Amino acid sequence: MRDPDVAPNVSDERARRFETGLSRAGLGLVPKLGRRASDALLARLLRLLAERHPRAFDALREMADARVLIEPVDAPVALLMRVGPELSLHALARGADGAGEAADAMADAVIRGPYARLLDLLEGRIDGDALFFRRELSISGDTALILALRNTLDGEEEMDLVADAASIAGPLARALPVLRRNAGPVLDRIEAARRLLPPPLRRGIERVEARLTGVLPGTGA
């Protein structure tokens, strides 16, 4: 688990941000499949995760029946997770005002924050206490439920949800390891070349990248 106050390797962090942006874009496509298809896809993902992380998912099923809304504030989709014996996951489209009052009403607890931080938390990559203390994540509703969920994830070895999700996407599963090996060095070379470009062209490229990854230039979000 990484301390959020410790700066990671720049190249690795750039590659992680790129990968996170792509996964966020992929998540945004899930509701467009329609409710039945998206529910089936997420159910398949849950079954795969349960096979790979049995201890954590046994603990999730042993929790009291409840619903947690996981809402990335910078993504077009929120996830409604039902814990307990009927463990399930549903994708909800977000509008300008978030997932909406109906989604909040369905949830016993809500956790909100930047997509990258929520992904780090769910994968066990980062100290959840530090994120809450620094208010990078916010919670509402049943805080005991959020703490129980966090403790379950903290007790698990680091997950790789991006790779797990990619593994049910056929060719993407084979492409991901290649992307990870080469993304950092390639992005470093692109960054070095970009510094030589005229400022207007450089800003145009940044805007294209922002649309692809969902990261606004200069925000680091």
Residue pairs with C-beta under 8 A, 6 or more apart in sequence:
1 124
1 125
1 126
1 127
1 154
1 158
2 8
2 120
2 125
2 126
2 127
3 126
3 127
3 130
4 126
4 127
4 130
4 131
4 134
4 136
5 130
7 13
8 16
11 184
11 185
11 187
11 188
12 184
14 183
14 184
14 187
14 188
14 191
15 180
15 183
15 184
15 187
17 116
17 213
17 215
18 183
18 187
18 213
19 162
19 179
19 180
19 183
20 115
20 116
20 119
20 162
20 213
21 212
21 213
21 214
21 215
22 212
22 213
23 119
23 161
23 162
23 165
24 72
24 74
24 75
24 115
24 213
24 214
25 212
25 213
25 214
26 165
27 75
27 77
27 91
28 75
28 76
28 77
30 38
30 41
30 42
30 77
30 91
31 38
31 76
31 77
31 91
31 92
31 93
33 41
38 90
38 91
39 88
39 90
41 168
42 88
42 89
42 90
42 91
43 88
43 89
44 168
45 89
45 164
45 165
45 168
46 57
46 87
46 88
46 89
48 164
48 167
48 168
49 57
49 159
49 161
49 164
50 57
52 159
52 164
53 156
53 159
55 155
55 156
56 152
56 153
56 155
56 156
56 159
57 87
59 152
59 155
60 83
60 84
60 87
60 149
60 152
61 83
61 84
61 85
61 87
63 83
63 84
63 145
63 148
63 149
63 152
64 83
64 84
65 82
65 83
65 84
65 85
65 86
66 82
66 83
66 84
66 108
66 109
66 142
66 145
67 80
67 81
67 82
67 83
67 106
67 107
67 108
67 109
68 80
68 81
68 82
68 83
68 107
68 108
68 109
68 110
68 111
68 145
68 146
68 149
69 78
69 79
69 80
69 81
69 92
69 99
69 103
69 104
69 106
69 107
69 109
69 110
69 111
70 78
70 79
70 80
70 81
70 111
70 118
70 122
71 78
71 79
71 94
71 98
71 99
71 103
71 110
71 111
71 112
72 78
72 112
72 113
72 114
72 115
72 118
73 98
73 112
73 113
73 114
73 115
74 114
74 115
74 214
74 221
75 94
75 115
75 214
76 93
76 94
77 91
77 92
77 93
77 94
78 91
78 92
78 94
78 98
78 99
78 103
79 89
79 90
79 91
79 92
80 89
80 90
80 91
80 92
80 103
80 106
80 107
81 87
81 88
81 89
82 88
82 89
82 90
83 145
83 149
92 99
92 100
92 103
93 99
94 100
98 112
104 110
107 141
108 141
108 142
108 145
109 139
109 140
109 141
109 142
109 143
109 145
109 146
110 139
110 140
110 141
111 118
111 137
111 138
111 139
111 146
112 137
112 138
112 139
112 140
113 121
113 131
113 136
113 137
113 138
114 136
114 221
115 214
116 221
117 126
117 131
117 136
117 137
118 137
119 161
119 162
120 126
121 128
121 131
121 137
121 150
121 153
122 153
122 159
122 161
123 158
123 159
123 160
123 161
124 153
124 154
124 156
124 157
124 158
124 159
125 158
128 137
128 150
128 153
128 154
131 137
132 139
139 146
153 159
162 176
163 173
163 176
166 172
166 173
166 175
166 176
167 173
194 202
194 205
195 202
197 205
203 217
206 217
207 217
209 215
209 217
210 216
210 217
215 221
